[in-house]
Amino acid sequence: MATEAFYGNSVRQQRPKSRLPPLPIALSSYTTHRPISTLPNDSPITPYIESKESFYNLQTHESNDSQPRFYGAGEGPKANDSDRFSENVPLRPPVDLSPSDEHPPQESRRENESPLPHPVSHRRRKKRREPEKKGFFQGRVPWVVYTLTLIQVTVFIAEMVKNSLLTGTPIEIHPTVNPMLGPSIYVLINMGARYVPCMRSTDGIQNSPVMITWPCPNTTSADVNSPMNRCQLSDLCGFSPVPDPYVGDTLTNQPQPNQWFRFIIPMFLHAGIIHISFNILLQLTLGREMEKEIGSLRFLLVYLSSGIFGFVLGGNFAPSGVASTGCSGALFGIIAIMLLDLLYSWKDRKSPGKELAFIILDIVISFVLGLLPGLDNFAHIGGFLMGLVLGICILHSPNILRERVGSDDGPHSPVTTKARRRKDGVKEFAKEPVGFFRGRKPLWWAWWLVRAAALIGALVCFIILLDNFYKYRTTCSWCKYLSCLNINNWCDVGNIQLQNTNVSNNRRDLFTFPGHASLQDFF
């Protein structure tokens, strides 16, 4: 702008010289320039040309007749270094200016014109960063934990809303108060809690000599003659129609209750605010860290398998009148994985003793709480056992074993790092099944036999328990002591009993008497 204004106005009017002494112009930035030998000597301005790397090259500005001309040449004063208004900048060839045109055309100006040249070699080009390629299950974000937590919180809000619509309050306060600060047990059963009478034919219900009625999901009364307590089993269970038992029915008559999904849905149900708070806290701390270490896919496998196996084990050995909910069994599977990972890398940990003490303390506290009346400790035991078995199958080998067989073996890469080789594990086996086993050491074979035996054993146990649940219904006399303390008849809490009596004062028991079946607070 300064160059244009000066040369444009100087054609008709010469600026008065300033009284101040002329300021010298440092020519250090032009030391790499040299005069153009091909230009005529009568040029009003000594032109300079920069190196090949410069932005400006006056050789490209020569006219067809090889007579370079510049704005300001001719009538105007000569721009020199002694004039402090001069800007010794080489300009483009002139454009004929008419009297009406005081300024050259705007398009004739160089857009990126600068008085000081900047060599191209010094320009820094920003390289385009390519996004890192990460597998869907290889990310650092524990999306499984976050997704499960979101689902569980959403389902719990739905529980509170449904309880509020049915009973008038989000938390059960009639006929009793829910100590977990949540909905009534009848609402939980109606939403999918593991409740044996809704899943199979149960002794004392299908073969009852009298007609049995059940509490309705919206009951708020302890009066057995209230209409709220005169529903059918299908009304209490909900979902797909459950055949109502009738007088003269047997355990083998068809159809039978078969809501098998109650082994899965309870993982997303919780009995109250206290219940879900403890589980979510453990899930967002220990579960989150464990998912980052073993990967999302393996974490999800252990989580679901442990939770389902815990509910299956509880369905076989827990009292048939206990309605079980919560993800405690799944979290016990994660704790088992943490214990194995600690034992595998014991020498590499900074303070393994503290970590072991913390895990054992957590296990002991949870198992002791599971001995309280109405709680299903079998879900905790089953989840922990399944977590141990799956941990042996999917975790890396113990560090001591890896050192002896070679840490570079494909399937023995640590779970705390990403896969270092594309030929590791399943990929290597899929590409070359025979080569995967070639050259392995005997100790490697022995450990993989242990892994295979653990996996087969888990599958066999799962099938046997399911078969026993639906077909044989066999239990043991001492198994109940794993889930209760034999004081004040706590081990009888939850058993379905046929009695000619009213509702017991023990609100944690279930009694079935002629004309009514009553459940009281099972969590």
PyMOL commands that set and color helices and strands:
alter all, ss='L'
color gray80, all
select helices_A, chain A and resi 2-10+28-30+58-61+106-108+120-122+143-167+185-191+196-198+227-229+233-237+260-263+265-268+273-294+296-317+328-344+346-348+352-369+377-394+399-405+410-412+425-431+433-437+442-472+479-482+490-492
alter helices_A, ss='H'
color red, helices_A
select strands_A, chain A and resi 511-513+516-518
alter strands_A, ss='S'
color yellow, strands_A
deselect
rebuild
show_as cartoon
